[in-house]
Amino acid sequence: MSVDIFEKCKTDAGYFGQFRKMGERDLTRPTMDPIPGKTMSYNGNEVVMWSVNNYIGLAENDEVKEVASEAAREFGTSAPMGSRMMSGNTQYHQDLEQRFADWAQKEAAYLFNYGYLGVLGIVSSLCGPKDTVVVDRLAHACILDAAAMAKASGATIRYFKHNNMKDLESVLKQVNEKREGGVMILIEGVYGMTGDLADLPGICALKEKYNARLFIDDAHGVGVMGEKGRGTGDFFGVQDKIDLYFGTFAKSFASIGGFVAADRDVVEWIMFNARTQVFAKSLPMVFVKALDRTLDFVIEGDDRRDLMWENSNKLKEGLRELGYYIGPGESPICSVFTPTGSDDVNGVGARMVKYLRTRNIFVTAVVYPVIPPGLCMFRMIPTTSHTDAEIQKTVEAFRDMKKEMNLMDSVTDEDILKINKVYRNIKG
Ligand SMILES: Cc1ncc(COP(=O)(O)O)c(C=O)c1O
């Protein structure tokens, strides 16, 4: 029987099928005014924005915008044309890579056009037949997809419970019993949804004990954590133990692209083997020039980071006082869990989002199956730019929401168990 490959498109199947089914594009694909910041225009209203990863406020930076405008005037959006190995390599790209390498305290660095593609390219270029990738279960989709690519070329994937050192050790031990190839551990530095930090001291100790390599995708830690914004490795004092340090520019750098920093021979290998970049046009000059200036602001950004933390703490404290449960709060990310009091999680989660939008507070809800049923999580990103008044307005809206929607008064022991399961003990 012949089946039309498009048959599935008439159904609600697919990864986000349930969201497609909801039909309300205002919740699942809101149409935004593009200018990012602490407040944004949405459906004609000014809303306080908590869903944009503009950690240290650089999306609003006029100097960077000016540099980008000048570069657009000088180079247009086409330059350079071609891939890095053909005609798309410039001294500007190479100089910027050296700046990133120096900042990350590694020998060399290499630019990618997207964080997502960078992770795919790096992992798939390094891991193949006989190798094993050992992946944190809660890692971002790009890490899971990178592992799947490595598997397609012959590597084995093993998962460990989120941030669970006992489980990681047990997996590494098993892998080493029959080991024929290399082993690479794949983790995030700051987990972007739940806001907790990788147990880097623990992971580094295990990777040395079991002779593995460590790749860290620090999308939410770069520019945010550590001295001069060097990231989560620096925060824990283990940057030298990280074999491949990766950051995207889509978050604190308020731009696009990403970089990997490592030993020179490893970076050179990636440069010639990471197919997601080798066979793609190089990063446009507008971004290379803008990122060069942005990196100054990130390096000199300790005051910005202090303010970001102040705002994060104020928001977390305000919501905690109302009885909301805010994960461990180890990073600026404020992950707010609310029990929904019913299994109709999407329904209650969606109603909460809508309620907050009527109060001009913009949040995005994360629901089952990403987190356990009966809970809704708002992943909120406090930034340097938010004001006390905006934080206050948000806390008041959460207070009224709880009352008006009859949300349970406080999180129960059972809810805490579920939340802890998210953080430490994801099953699978
Ligand atoms: C942990 C992590 N890695 C990678 C990415 C993808 O980065 P980019 O948007 O630069 O492709 C994201 C973006 O959501 C992320 O959160």
Ligand as a Chemical Component Dictionary entry (heavy atoms), coordinates in Angstrom:
data_LIG
# 
_chem_comp.id                   LIG 
_chem_comp.type                 NON-POLYMER 
_chem_comp.pdbx_formal_charge   0 
_chem_comp.three_letter_code    LIG 
# 
loop_
_chem_comp_atom.comp_id 
_chem_comp_atom.atom_id 
_chem_comp_atom.alt_atom_id 
_chem_comp_atom.type_symbol 
_chem_comp_atom.charge 
_chem_comp_atom.model_Cartn_x 
_chem_comp_atom.model_Cartn_y 
_chem_comp_atom.model_Cartn_z 
_chem_comp_atom.pdbx_ordinal 
LIG C1 C1 C 0 21.171 24.996 25.888 1  
LIG C2 C2 C 0 20.952 25.519 24.518 2  
LIG N1 N1 N 0 21.812 25.157 23.534 3  
LIG C3 C3 C 0 21.667 25.590 22.278 4  
LIG C4 C4 C 0 20.619 26.415 21.938 5  
LIG C5 C5 C 0 20.475 26.828 20.510 6  
LIG O1 O1 O 0 21.153 28.008 20.308 7  
LIG P1 P1 P 0 20.869 28.917 19.021 8  
LIG O2 O2 O 0 19.576 29.610 19.254 9  
LIG O3 O3 O 0 22.053 29.826 19.002 10 
LIG O4 O4 O 0 20.812 28.024 17.829 11 
LIG C6 C6 C 0 19.724 26.842 22.910 12 
LIG C7 C7 C 0 18.612 27.725 22.547 13 
LIG O5 O5 O 0 17.532 27.629 23.024 14 
LIG C8 C8 C 0 19.890 26.381 24.234 15 
LIG O6 O6 O 0 19.063 26.750 25.201 16 
# 
loop_
_chem_comp_bond.comp_id 
_chem_comp_bond.atom_id_1 
_chem_comp_bond.atom_id_2 
_chem_comp_bond.value_order 
_chem_comp_bond.pdbx_ordinal 
LIG C1 C2 SING 1  
LIG C2 N1 SING 2  
LIG C2 C8 DOUB 3  
LIG N1 C3 DOUB 4  
LIG C3 C4 SING 5  
LIG C4 C5 SING 6  
LIG C4 C6 DOUB 7  
LIG C5 O1 SING 8  
LIG O1 P1 SING 9  
LIG P1 O2 DOUB 10 
LIG P1 O3 SING 11 
LIG P1 O4 SING 12 
LIG C6 C7 SING 13 
LIG C6 C8 SING 14 
LIG C7 O5 DOUB 15 
LIG C8 O6 SING 16 
# 
